[in-house]
Amino acid sequence: MSTTDMHDLQNAIGQLRRCVGSIRSRYGDAASVRRLSNDLDRLDIDARDFQETPPRPLWAASEDRIPIPDSPYDESLFRGIDADDEGLGGLHGER
C-alpha cells in the first residue's frame, strides 16, 4: 500500500471517528453506538498493524505454492473403487 493510500485510510478513519463521536453525543452509550466505536477501534488497530507489517501482495510469487500439472490424471486412480472424477462433472460407469 502506498503512503498516499495509507494517508487516505488514516484520514477516513479520522472522519469516521468524528462521525461516531457526533452520534455518541446525540444517542449516548447505546449498544449500537458502542459496537460502532469498537469497530472503529478495530479498524485503527488493523491499519496500524498493516502499516507496521504489510502482508505480501496476492500477485507476488509464493515459494510455498505447489504446481498442479494440466496433464490428465492416471485413469487407474478412478477404476474399481466407485471413485468420482469430480472436476469433470461427475462421470460414472465405464470410461
C-alpha positions as CSV (number, residue, x, y, z in Angstrom):
1,M,0.0,0.0,0.0
2,S,1.4,3.3,-1.0
3,T,1.9,6.1,1.5
4,T,-0.9,8.0,-0.2
5,D,-3.2,5.1,0.3
6,M,-2.2,4.8,4.0
7,H,-2.7,8.6,4.4
8,D,-6.2,8.3,2.8
9,L,-7.0,5.4,5.1
10,Q,-6.0,7.3,8.2
11,N,-8.0,10.3,7.1
12,A,-11.1,8.1,6.5
13,I,-10.7,6.6,10.0
14,G,-10.3,10.1,11.5
15,Q,-13.5,11.2,9.7
16,L,-15.3,8.1,10.9
17,R,-14.1,8.8,14.4
18,R,-15.6,12.3,14.3
19,C,-18.9,10.9,12.9
20,V,-19.1,8.2,15.6
21,G,-18.3,10.9,18.2
22,S,-21.2,13.0,16.9
23,I,-23.5,10.0,17.1
24,R,-22.3,9.2,20.6
25,S,-23.1,12.8,21.7
26,R,-26.6,12.5,20.3
27,Y,-27.5,9.0,21.3
28,G,-25.3,8.3,24.3
29,D,-23.9,5.0,25.2
30,A,-26.4,2.8,23.3
31,A,-25.3,-0.7,22.4
32,S,-25.1,0.0,18.7
33,V,-23.0,3.1,19.4
34,R,-20.6,1.1,21.5
35,R,-20.3,-1.5,18.6
36,L,-19.6,1.3,16.1
37,S,-16.9,2.6,18.4
38,N,-15.4,-0.9,18.9
39,D,-15.4,-1.5,15.1
40,L,-13.7,1.8,14.6
41,D,-11.1,1.0,17.2
42,R,-10.5,-2.4,15.4
43,L,-10.1,-0.5,12.1
44,D,-7.5,1.7,13.7
45,I,-5.6,-1.3,15.2
46,D,-5.7,-3.2,11.9
47,A,-4.5,-0.1,9.9
48,R,-1.5,0.3,12.3
49,D,-0.7,-3.5,12.1
50,F,-0.9,-3.3,8.3
51,Q,1.4,-0.3,8.2
52,E,4.0,-1.9,10.5
53,T,3.9,-5.3,8.8
54,P,2.3,-5.2,5.4
55,P,1.2,-8.6,4.0
56,R,2.7,-9.9,0.8
57,P,0.6,-8.9,-2.2
58,L,-1.5,-11.6,-3.8
59,W,0.3,-11.3,-7.1
60,A,3.7,-11.8,-5.5
61,A,5.4,-15.1,-6.2
62,S,5.0,-17.5,-3.4
63,E,7.5,-20.2,-2.7
64,D,5.0,-22.3,-0.9
65,R,2.8,-22.9,-3.9
66,I,2.6,-26.4,-5.3
67,P,2.3,-26.5,-9.1
68,I,-0.5,-28.7,-10.4
69,P,0.0,-30.0,-13.9
70,D,-2.6,-29.7,-16.6
71,S,-2.0,-33.2,-17.8
72,P,-4.8,-35.7,-17.2
73,Y,-4.7,-37.9,-14.1
74,D,-3.8,-41.6,-14.3
75,E,-7.1,-43.4,-15.2
76,S,-6.2,-46.3,-12.8
77,L,-6.8,-43.9,-9.9
78,F,-10.5,-44.0,-10.7
79,R,-11.0,-47.7,-11.6
80,G,-12.7,-50.2,-9.4
81,I,-13.4,-48.1,-6.3
82,D,-16.5,-46.3,-7.4
83,A,-14.5,-43.1,-7.5
84,D,-15.8,-39.9,-9.0
85,D,-13.8,-37.6,-11.2
86,E,-15.3,-34.6,-9.5
87,G,-13.6,-32.0,-11.6
88,L,-15.3,-33.2,-14.8
89,G,-19.0,-33.2,-13.8
90,G,-19.3,-36.5,-12.0
91,L,-18.6,-39.1,-14.6
92,H,-19.8,-42.6,-13.7
93,G,-19.6,-46.0,-15.1
94,E,-17.3,-47.2,-17.9
95,R,-14.7,-44.8,-19.3
